[in-house]
Amino acid sequence: MIPLLGLQISANADNIVTVDSLVSRADGGIILKEHEVGFSSKIDNKDFSSYPDVIFTNSLQGKMAGLQVRSTVNGLGNNNPEIYIRGLHGMDNNTAIVIIDGVERPLDDILPEEIESIEVLKDATAKILYGSRAANGVLWVKTKRGKANSHTYRASAEMGLSQITRTPEFIDSYNYAKLYNEARINDGLPAFYTQGQIQGYKNSIGATDFLYPNVDYYDTFLNNVSNYQKATFEMNGGTDRVRYSLVAGYIGAGGFEKGAYGTSLNRMTLRGNLDFKVADFLTISADVSGRLEMRKTGQQNSANVFSALSSHRPNEYPLLINPDDAGLTQREDGVPLFGASQLRNMNLYAEMMYGGYIDERYTRGQTNIGFDFDLGMITEGLDAGAFLSFDNYDNLILNLNKTYPTYSIDPYINSNGEQDYLITQLKKESIDTSKNRSTTTLQQVLGWNAFIGYNKSIGKNNIGARLTYLYNNTSTQGSGQNVINTNYSLRLNYGYDNKYFVEGDLALMGSNRFAKGNKHFLSSAAGASWIISNEDFLKGNEIINFLKLKTSVGLLGFDRSTNYLLYEQSWSQVDDQFKFGPTNNGAVAYVTTCVRRANDHLKWEKSAEWNLGFEGLFFNNRLYTEMNYFRELRSDIIGSVDSTYGNYLGDFVYVDNMGKVFNHGFEADLSWKDKIGNFQYTVGANITWTKNKLIQWNQVMHDDEYRYSIGKSTDAMMGLVSEGLFGKDVSLDGHPNQSFGDYQIGDIAYQDLNSDKIIDNRDVKQVGNSFPRTTLGIDLDLKYKSWGLYIQGYSELGVNGWASNAYYWNYGEGKYSVLALDRYHPENNPNGTYPRLTTTEGSNNFRNSTFWLVNKNFFRLKNIELNYTFNKFATSSVVSEIKVFARGSNLFVLSSVKDLDPELLDAGVVNYPVCRNITAGVSFVF
């Protein structure tokens, strides 16, 4: 939805939003939103609760300007997206941090029902309050707290299914055998499959054919749908003295893999927030949150399963072997015999249907204990407080493996000139009788926050000040270094006559990543705003209801891209060894080698920022708009000096402050809200455009400027420029020599960019970019009487990707997708557009070039909810409201990419595909 002055223009909201609402600052302070000089966007719980997904963060795509949520490919419950705010800032570590109730915590550890609001902190005046990890932006999450003098109970249940959207399509054994023969002939080799074998594949009985198996792996091992269920219960309320909020939830989901142990996820969460006013001057808060998650998969995890699905050839092996056909003895335990190949000794059917399993248990506990003091008895407007937090994360993985023998079936021509076959056992039997602990991960986080603040209005003057201290210490089992950060911050605010406002911020940031004497950095920020609509010449204007200009600047330190102990010489003991003595049988000595030289003069990476924008309400508060321009110069970026010195130095190089990246962009929020009789509607859109440029870096300077990293965006995709296929689009004769390996008719021809008559790595240039230049979110919210309809769309524009996974690249002994049917061959397929087939690595063709560059622009129908609310109950009724709803996510996508998902080209190839979720549910309010 669209943020309005820190609150929310929401199509679900019936209240009139005012500009004098109180909002919380990131350091725990409170300020009138109209007085705020910073740049932020905010949404409330009702704006993200309609999205059915196991991973909550996926629901935030397209919700706020400046927030860019990029999806990832992984297994069930593991596809946590990456969170960016205002694009790419430096060379690496560009993601934002998430702060939940004042502490850096994982966002996907909580349910949406636990959250009251989410705010994106974008500029220096907001980020400076969270120290050296916050320069890329902060996603600030506030969980629900109890409301005084009320008692509300809410229960909801939701069930539905997840459906696979797109998966790659591969050819069958008959077509594979024909095309593999063609590939061999292309390479100057004789055909591998005889005509009799090809006919055998054509007449194959399927996956268990002894000599001519034909396995459709995706159809055999995947279900098209899986289950999804969710239930929550909430209690919220309290008195003037005690306020409470309790949220309990359960999410369950199934995977798509078929097998003896189906993939499943069961997650239970519980959060309780309690505020107790001990005295008029003291309030104690106690927050406890826990999560228990149990997952089970077969002994091959989802990444291994999908890797096999996309690589095991359809005729690789029969899934099951008839003992009579192979001359083998049937097992007494009834377990069948399994086929395999010399190239791949794993039988996927054996692994999934008869193999063991993986049990994963993840537990999380988070605790906050805080004290708030109202010191108005000393002087009006004075307050202070502190809270201590302790988080514990524990991940345990247990395995029970079952490995059964596999056998390859290798045809050959015997001495009589007849076809025969050789049976070879490849895997030995190994059956675990008990579970084994494979992984244990323990992480503990200790945090401390203390503040003292002052706010006072004196006539037309508004004065505010806040001094805050933050401490965070994260320790991870097996990690050599704790992550320790501190931040002393001072915020000063002044406003005059409700028109002019200024803010100044100072922060002394601390980090244990730097040498003694350099562990602290002094950051600063300042901002100003002018509420033009409060000037006499605009007061009472019928069109302009509220209008504010604002700007801010700042210089922040950043340490997340800095590795530990760079100020120390680094050595490593390698596996090489030698022995002393004339007979080489003396004591063993291991080899120690230098990894990196020390640099004790490293400086902090810095972020210099400037923001300019306006926000306003127009036409009787029906139109809201905010538009901002931002600039950032990230300097003193740390990198290796390996390009400065010759290779003769080997590893005896060091890191230094060498990089500068300039990033800038534009963002806008627009919303129109109106009511006509019983019909209410809101139409909104938000857009973010960003682009960065590398200004300074350590690189070799040469004549081919198009190869430079400097001057390009840090997400530049470098590749050769394709001219088409030899023999079809380009003549092989007279073309400059290509140095990447053997090539012939049907291979990709490349441009000679530097005109030196040879095509090599010096002919590589920028051909695309991997991060979207523009992200766009649109939504429509309709209400008519008790009916409600919400629709959200999301788009990424100006982004490219490499079509380089197993579906797109068909070569060697790999599997062939349907793209291979369109290969170019001057006789067999003269109109083909795909490179010729080869049994080699195809080093000339299968490398980054414009031939494999994909335009990944897309528009996705992200979310729909249709609901009906029953709220006309007698006052004596236990139930005050019943809401029934149907929801959907990822319903369709529009793009030039038609075979796989344009946002995630690897989805369904290396891991889970993109899923469409459809659910229905009901909620009760008591």
N, C-alpha and C positions, 0 to 999 in steps of 0.2 A: 504494500500500500504506500501512500504518499505522505511523508512526514510534514506536519504543519507546525512550524515554530517550536520544534521539539516535542510537540504532541502528535496528533494523528488526524488527518482528514481521512476518515474511514467510512466506507460505504456501509459498514456494520454499525456505525456509531449514530445514536440518535441525539446525542448532546451537541450543543453549540460550543465549539472550541474558542477559547478566549486567549488573547495575547498576554494576559497578566497571570497566567498559570505559573505555579512554582515547579521548577525542575531541579533534579539533583545534578551536581557536578561530579566529575570522576574522582575527585579527592574527598568525596563525602559531603561537600558543602551544598547549600541550596541557594538558588538565584532565580529571579524572575526571568523567564525565557526571553522576553522582549529586551532584557538588559544584557543578554549574552552576546559576546563579540566573536565567539568561536564558530567553527564550521562542523556541524554534526547532522546526522539524520537519525530518526527514531521511529520504531514501530512497536505496537502493543501486541499482546497475546492473540487477540482476535484476528490479527493480520497474517499469522503463519500457522494457525492450528488446523487448517483444513487440508493439509498435505499429508497423505498416507505414505509413510516411508519408515524403514527401520533406522535410517540415518537422518537425524533432525536437520543437520546443516544443509542438506539438499533442498530443503524447503525455502531457503533464503535467496536462491537465484532470482535476480530481477526484482527484488523487493525494495532496494534503496539505492539512490544515486551514490556513486563512489564505491559501492560494495560489489566486488566481482568474485563470484563463487564458481570455481572451475571443477567440474566433475572428474572423477578418477575411475579406473578400471580395477576391480578387485572382487573378492568373493562375498558371500552373504554376510552383511553386517560389517564389512571391512572397506567399503567404497567411500571412505571419508573424503569429502572434497577439500580442495585447497582454497583458503580464504585470502583474497587480495583486497587492498583498499587503495584506489587510485593508481592502479597499474604496477609497473616494475620500477623499483627505486634504485637498485644497484646491480652488482654482478651476480649475486646469488642471495639466498635467504630473504626473499621478497615478500613472504607471507606476513599477514597481520597476526597479532596475538589476541587471545580471548581472555577477558577478565570477567569472572563470575563472582559476584558479591565481594569485589575487592581483591580477588586472588586469581592469578593466572591458572586456568584450568581447562580441560578438554570440553568443548562445547557439546560433543555427541555423547557425553556421559549423562545428559539430562533429557527429560521429556519436555515437549512444548508446554504441557499443562503446568509445569513447575515455574514457568517464566512469566514475569510481569511485563517486561519490556526489554528491547534490544536497541542499543544505540551505537552508531558508527562514529568514532572520534577520528576526525580527519586532519585537523590543522595542529600547529605546534602548541597553541595555548591549551589544547585539550590533551595532547599526547605527552607533553612534558611532565605531567603529573604521575606517569607510570614508568619513568626511568629509561634506562639504556636499551631496553628491549622493544620500545614502543614506536620507534621512528617510522616504521612501515604502516602504522595505523593500529587502532584498537577497536575490537568488537566488545562492547561493554554490556554485560548481561546482568539484569537485576531479577532475582527470583521473587516469587510472591510472598508478601507479608500480610499478617492479619489486619483486618479493618475493625476499628473500635465500634462498639454498639451495634453489632450485626452478627448474624449466625447463618452461614450458607453452607449447604452440603450439595455436592454435585457428583453424579456417577454416570459413566459413559461406557459403552461397549461398541466395538467396531470389528467387522469381519469382512474378508474379501479374498481376492486372489491377485497374484502377480503373474504377468504373462510376458513371455519372451517377445521382443519386438523384431529384431533382425539378427540373423546368424549367417555366417558364410556358407556358400554352396560349393560343394566339391563334386567332381565327376566320379562315375562308377568305374568298376574294374575293367569293363570292356573298353571304354574310351581311354582309360589310363594306359592300358597295354598298347593300344594303337599309337597314342601320342608319345609314349615312352620309346617305342621303336623309332618313331620319327625323330625324336631327340637324339637317339644313338646314331642314326644315319647322318643327322646334321653335324655330329662330332666326328664323322669319318669312321664310325664303328658299325659292326654288323647288327642287324636287328636282334633283340633279345628274346622276344616272344614269337613262337611259331604261329602259323595260321590256325593250327589245331588248338593251341592254347587260347588264342584270341576268341575262337569260336566257343571254347569251353567257358570262358568268362561271359560271353554273350548268353549262354544257356545256363548260367550258374543258378544253383538253388538258393543262394544267399550266403549268410554270414557263416554257416557251418559246412559249406562245400569243402571237401577235403583237399582237392587240388585246385579248385577255381573259386576261392572265396570272394564274395562281393559284400562288403560291410559298409553300410551307411552309419557312420559312428554317431553323428548328431542325433539321428532318429533312434538309434539303438540305446543310447545312454542318457538321453535328456528327456524330461517331461516338458511339455509346453507351458504348463501352469504350475504354480505352487501356492501354498496357503499363506494368509496373513491375518493376524488377530491382535487386538489391542483392547485393554480395559484399564480405566483409571477411576480413582475415587479421591475427592477433594473435600477438605473441611477448612473453612475460613471464617474468622470472626474474632470476637473478644469484647472486652469492656474498656473503660478508660484506663484501667490499671494493667490488664493482661490482654495481649493480642496473640493470636496463633494462626498458623497456616500449615496444613498437612496435605501432602500429595503422595499417593501411592499409585503405582502403575505397573502394568505388565504388557510386554510386547512379545509375540511369538511369530516365527516365520519359518518356512521350509525352503529348501533349496530345489534346484531343478535336476540334480543328478539322480539317476536310478541306481539302486544298489541295495545290498543287504542292510547297510546302515545309512539311511537317508540323511542328508544334510539338514540340520535343524538349528534354530536359535531360540533361546528362551531367556528373556531379560526381565528382571524385577527391580524396581527402583522405589525408594522411599525418601522423602524430604520433609523435615519438620523445622519450621522457623518460629521461634518464640520470643516475644518482647515483653518484658516485665518491668513496669514502672515501680521501682522500689520506693522512691521518694520523689517529691516534686522536682528535685534537681538531678536524679539518677535513674537511668533506664539501663537494664541489663538485657542483652540479646544472646540467645543460644541457638545456633543453627547446626543441625545434624543431617547429613545426607548419605545414603548408601545405595550401592548397586551390586547386584549379583547377576552375572550373565553366564549361561552354560551353552556351549556349542558342541555339536558332534558332526563329524564328517567321516567318510570312509578313509582308509589309510592313505589314499591319494587325495591331497587337498585340491581345492578348485583350480588353482593355477596348473597343477600337474595334469588334472583331468582335461582341461581345455587345451593344454599343450599337446596332449595325446590326440584329442579329437581333431585338431588341425594339422597333425603331422603324420599320423599312422595312415598309410595308404590303404585304399579299399581292398586290395588283394594282398596285403602284408602277411596275413595269417588267418586261418579259420579260428573263430572264437572258441569253438569246441572241436575236439578230435574224437571220432569214433574209434575205439580201440581196435575193432576188427579191421578198419581201413589201414591203420598204422602198424598192425602186428604187435600191439602193446596190450598189457593186462589192465583190466578195469580195476580201479581202486576199491578196496573193501569198504571204505567209509562213504562211498557214493559220490565223492567229489569227482567231477569229470576231468578229462585230460584237456590241456590248454595248448593252443598253438602259439607260435612266436616266429620271429625271423632273425636271421643273423645280424641284421641292422638294429633291431629292437627286440630285446629278449623279454620285455614286459608284455603281458597279455592284459589288456584293459578290462576285459570281462572277468578275469580271475581276480584282479585287484578290487573291482567294485562289487561283484556279486558274492565272492567268497573270501575276500581279504578282511583285514581287521578294521580298526577305527582309530580316530583321534578324538580325544576328549579335551576341551579347553574350558577353563573356568577363570573368569575375570571378576575380581571383587574390588570395590572402591569405597572408601570411607572419607568423608569430608566434614570437618568440624570448624565452626567459627564461634568464638566467645568474645563478646564485646561489651564495652561500658561507654555510655554517653552521659556527659555531665552538662547540665544547663547551669551556667555560672552567672546568670542574670542577677543573683544577689550581690555579686561583686561589682559588676557593671553591666548595664543593659546591652544585650547583643553578644555576650561572650559565651562560648561553649568550648568543650574539649571532649576528647574521647580516645579510645584505643580498642583494638581487637587483636586476638591471637588466632591463628588458623593452623590446623594440622591436617594434612591429607595423606592418605595411604592408598597405593595402587598395587595390586598383586595379580599376576597372571601366571597360571599353571597349565601346562600342556602335558597330557598323558597319552601314550601310544600303546596299542596292542596290534602287533603286526602278524600277518599270516601270509606266508609266501609258499606257493605251490609250484611244482615243476612245470616248466614250459618246454615245448618241443618245436624245433623248426622242421619244415618239410621242404627239402631242396631237390628239385627235379634234376635229372641228368640223363644222358644217353648211355646205356650200358654197352657191353662188348658185343651184344647181338644187334646193336643199332636200334634198340627199342628204348622208349622213354621209361625211366625208373625214378625212384626218389629215395633220398637218404633222410632218415629220422635222427635228429641230434637233440639231446637234452641240453637246454641252455641254463635254466635256473634250477637250483636245488631247493628241496623243501625245508622251510624254517617256520615253525609255528610257536608263537609266544603263548604261554599259559597264564601270564599275568601282565598287567599294564606296567609300562616303564615311564618314568618321568623323563621327558625330553627337554623341556624348557621351564625355567622358573625365573620370573622377572619381578623384582620388587622395587618400587619407587616411593620415596617419602618426601613431602614438601612441608617445610615449616615457614610460616609467614607472620609478620608483625607489622601493625599499622597503628600510628598514633598521630593525633592532630590537636591543634588549638586554633579556634577561629573567632572572628569578630565581624558582626554586621550591624550597621546603624544608619538610620535615616535622620538627617538634621536639616530641616527645611527642604530645600530643593536638592540637597546633596545626599547621595547614597554612597556609603563607604563600606568596603568589605576587605577582609584580610584572612588568610588561612596558611598556617605553617603545618606541613605534613611530613612524616617520616615513614618510609616503606622499607621492609627488609624481606628478602626471599632467599631460601636455601633449599635447593633440590638435590637430592642424592638418589642415584640409581645403582642398583646392584650390578657389579661388574664394570662400572664406569670409574675411571681413575680420578675424575675431577667432579666435585660438586659444582652446581651452577649457583653462584652467590651474587646477588644484586642488592644494592641499597639506593635509596633516593631521598634526599632532603629537598623539599620543594616549598617555595613561598609564592602565594598568589595574592595580588593586590587588585582590587576593583574600585572604580570610582564612576559615579553617574551624576549628571547634573540636569535637573529640570525634566527628567524623563525623556530626554532627547539625545544627550551626548554621553557616551560610555567608553571607558578605556580600561584595559587590563594589562598588568605586567606580571611576568612569571620568571622566577629563577629556580634552577634545580641543580644540586650537586649530585651527579650520578656516580655510583660506584660499581665496579665490576672486578672479579678476581681473574679476569683473562689477561690483565696487563701486569707489568713488572711493578715492584714496589716503587713508590714515588710517582707512579703514573696510573694508579687505580681509580682516580676520580676525574671527572670532567664537568666543568661548569656550563650548563645550558641556559638559554634565555629565550623568552618569547614575549610578544606584546601584540595587543589587538585593540581596535577601536570600531565603534559603530555609531551611526546617526539615524535616529528614527525620524525620517522626513515627514511622516504622516502626522507627527505631533507638533509640527510647526504651524503657526497661525495661518499661513497661506494654503495649507492642505486640510486643516481641521474641518470636519463636516462635509468633506468631499464625498459625493454620492458614488463615485467610481472607485477611488482609492481608499480602502478601509484601513490598511496598514501597509507601510513601506519602510524598509530598513536597508541602508547600505552598511557594509562591514568589510574590514580588512584585517589581516594579521600577518606577522612575520615571526621568524624564530630560527634559532640555531640549536640543534639537538645532537647529542652523542648517540652512537649506535655500536653495540658490541656483539650482536648475534652472528655476524659474519666473520668474527675473529676467533680463530682456534686457540686452544689453551697452550701455554708454555712456549709461545713463539719467541720469547726472549731467552730461551734456553737452547743450548746445543742439543740436537736430537739424534740418538743412536738406536740401532736395532740389531738384535741378534738373528741372523738368518740361518737357514737349514744347512748351509754348506759347512763342512768340517774337514779337518786334516789331522794326521797323526805324526808325532815326533819319533825320531829314532831312525837309524840307518836301515832297518828292516821294515819300516813303516808299520810297526806294531806297538808303538809307544802310547803315551797318553793322548786322548782325543782333545783337540782344541776347536771350539766353535768360532765362526767368523762373525765379527761385529763390524757393521758398516754405518757410515754417516747418512742420516736421512735428511738433515737440514741444519744449516748454520744458524747461529743465534742472532737476534737483532733486539737489543734492549732499548732501542730508541724509537720503537713503534709509537705512533700517535693514534688517537681514537678516530674511527670513521665518523664523519660529520654530515649532517643534513641541514642545509640552509633552505628555508621555505618562505613562500609568499602566497597569500590568498586574497582574492578580491571577489565580492559577490553581493547579491541583494536577495531579499525575500519579501513577499508581500501577499496581501489579501485584497481582492478586488470584487466589485459587483455584489455588494452585500454579503461578503465572505463566501461567495460561491466559487470563485476562482482563486486557487492558491498557486504560487509559483516561487521557485528558488533557482537561481542560476549562479554558478561559481566558476571562476578560473583559478587554476593553481599552477605554481612553478616550484620546482625543487632541484637543487644542485647537491648531489651526494659526492663528497670529496674525501681524500685520504683513504680510499678503499684499499684494502690490503691484498696483495697478490705476490706471486713468486717472480723473482727477477731472472728467471731462466732464459728469457729472450735477450737479456742484456749482455750475457757472457757466452762464450763459445762452449761447445759440447765437451771440450777438454776438461772443464771443471767438474763434470759428472754431477753428483748429488751435492757438491759443496756449494750450494747456493742458499739464499735466504729469502725471507719475505720482507716486503717493505710497503710503505704507503705510496701508491702509484696511480690509483684510478680516480676518474671523475665521470659521473653520469648525470646528464641533465634530463629531467622528466617534467612534462607539463601536460595539461589537459583541461577539459571542460566537462561540467556535469550540470544537469538540470532536472528539476522535479516540476511536474504540472499536474493539476487536478481540478476537475470541475464537478461540483456537487449541487444537486437541486432536488426539490420535492414538488410533485404535482399531485395534489389530492392524496390518495393512498399510495401513490407510486413514488419511490425514492430511487435515485441512481447516483453513482459516482463513476466517473471515467478518469483514469489516471495513467501517467507514463513517467518513467524516469530513464535517463540516458547518461552514459559516461563514455567519454572519448579520452584516450591517453596515448602518448607516444614518448619514448625516451631515446636518448642518443649518447653513445659512448664518446666522451670528450678526450679522455686521457687514459692510456693503458700501456703496459709493457709489451711491445710487439716489434718485430723486425720490420724496418722500413725498406721498401723496395719499389721498383718502378711501377708495379701493377697496383695502382691505387684502389681498384675495384675489389681487391682482396683484403683490404684493411678492415680491421674490426672498428677502429676509430672512425667516427662519423656515421656509424650505423647503429641501429637499435640493438640492445643486448639480447633480444630474442630473434635476431637475424638468422634465417635459414640459408646456409651456404650450399650451393650445388652447381653442377654443370648445366649448361643450356642445351637442351635437346633440339636437334634439327629434324628428328623423325627417325625412320628406319632405313637402313641401307637397302638398296634395291627397290624400295617402294617409294620413299620420299627423297632419298639422297643417293647419288651415284657413288659407288665404292671407289671407282677409278678417279684418281686425282685428288681425293680427299686427304687432308692432313692426317698424318699417322696418329693413332690413338694408343696410349701407352699402358692401358689398364689390363691387358691380356689379349688373347686371341679374339678376333672378331671377323665377321663375314656378313654375307647377305642375310638380312633379317635382324641384325643387331642394331643398337641405338647409335646414331651419329651425333656428335657433339660439336658445338661451335668452338673455333680457335680464337678465343677472346684477345689474346695478345699477339696474334698473327706471327707466331714463331714457327709455324708449320708442324708443330707437334702438340697434341692435346694431352695435358697432364693436370696435376693438381694446381698448376698456376692458371688454369682456365676456369676456376671456381669463383663464383660471385654470389651476392645475395639475390635470392630468387623469391623469398617470401618471409613471413614472420609467424611465429608460433603462438603469440599471445594476441587476443582479439583487440583491435583498435577501438572498437565500439561494443558496448553491451547495452541492451535495451530491455526494459521491463514494461509491460502494459497490463492494465487490469480493468475489469468492468464489474461493478457490484450493483445488483438490482434487488429492489425489495418491493413487493406488492402485498399489502396486508400481512398475512402470516407466511408468505412465500419468500424465499431468498435464493438468489443465483449469483455465484461468484465465478469469474473466469479470469485466468491469468496466462499470459504468454511471455516467452523469453526468447531473446535473440542474441547471437554473437555474430559480429560482422568484422571483416578485415582480418581474417585469420586463416592460416594454411596448415597443412600437415603432410607428413610423408606417408604414402601408401607403400609401406615396406614390410608388412607382416606376412605370415605364411599364406594368407589368402591372395595377396597381390604379387608376391615374389614366388614364382614357380620354377625351380631349377634343381639340378643335382638329383639326389635320390629322394627328394621331398614329395609331398602330396601335391596333386594338381587341382586347382579350383576351376570353376567354369570359365574363368578368364582364359585358360589355356586353349579352350575351343576356338578362341578368336586370335590365336597366334598367326603371325605372318609366315606364309610359306609360298614361294613363287608358283608351285604346282598344286599343292593340296589345299591352300587357302590364300589366294593372291589378294584378297580384299581384307585380310586380317590386320588388326591394329596393335596386337600384342607382340613383343619381341619373340624371335625364334626360340624354340625349346632346346634345352641343352642338359646333358647329364653332368656337366662340370659345374663349378661354382658360379659361372657366368659373371666373372669379375668386371667385364666391360659394361654389362647391362645393369646389374643389381648394385647400384650405388646411387647416392643422392643426386638427383637431377630434376629438371623441370618435367621430365617424362612421368615422374612419380609424384609430382607436386599436386596436392588436392586443395581445392577451394572448400574450406570447412564452414563457410557461412551457413547459418541455419536459423529457422524460426520454429520453436517448439510450443505446442499447446501444453503448458506446464501443469496446470491445475484447474479443476472444476469442482464446485460443490453446489448441489441443489438441496435445499432444506425446507422443511415446514415446521413451524413452531406452534405448539398448543400452550397458551398461557392464560386462558380464561377458566380459572378454577375458583371454587368457593374459598373464602378466606379460611375456612376450617379444614381445607384439604391439606394433606401432608405434602403433596406435590404442588409446586408453584409453576413449573414449566417443564414441558416435554418437547424435545427437538429430535426429529427424525431426519436423516441426511443420507445422501449418496455422494461419493467422492471419486475422483479419478486423477491420476497423475501420469505425465509423459504419454498423453493420448495419441499424438501424432507429431511428426516433424516434417518440415518442408526444407528441401536442400537439393543441390545439384548432385549430391552423393545419394545413390539409390540402393546400393547393395548392402552397405554397413551403416552404422549410425555416424552421422557427420561430426558430432561432438566428440565421440570416442571411437576412433577407427579400429582400435584394438579390442573393443568389447565383443565378446563372443569368439575371439580368436585366441587370446592369451589368458582370458579369464571370463567372468560372468558377462552376459550380454546386458544391454540396457533393458529395463523392465517397465512394463505398463502396469500400474496398480489400479484396481477398481474395488471399492469397498462400500459397505452400507452399515449404518449404525444408528444408535439412539442415545440421547443423554437426558438425564433427569436432574432437575434442580429442586431441592427440598427446603 
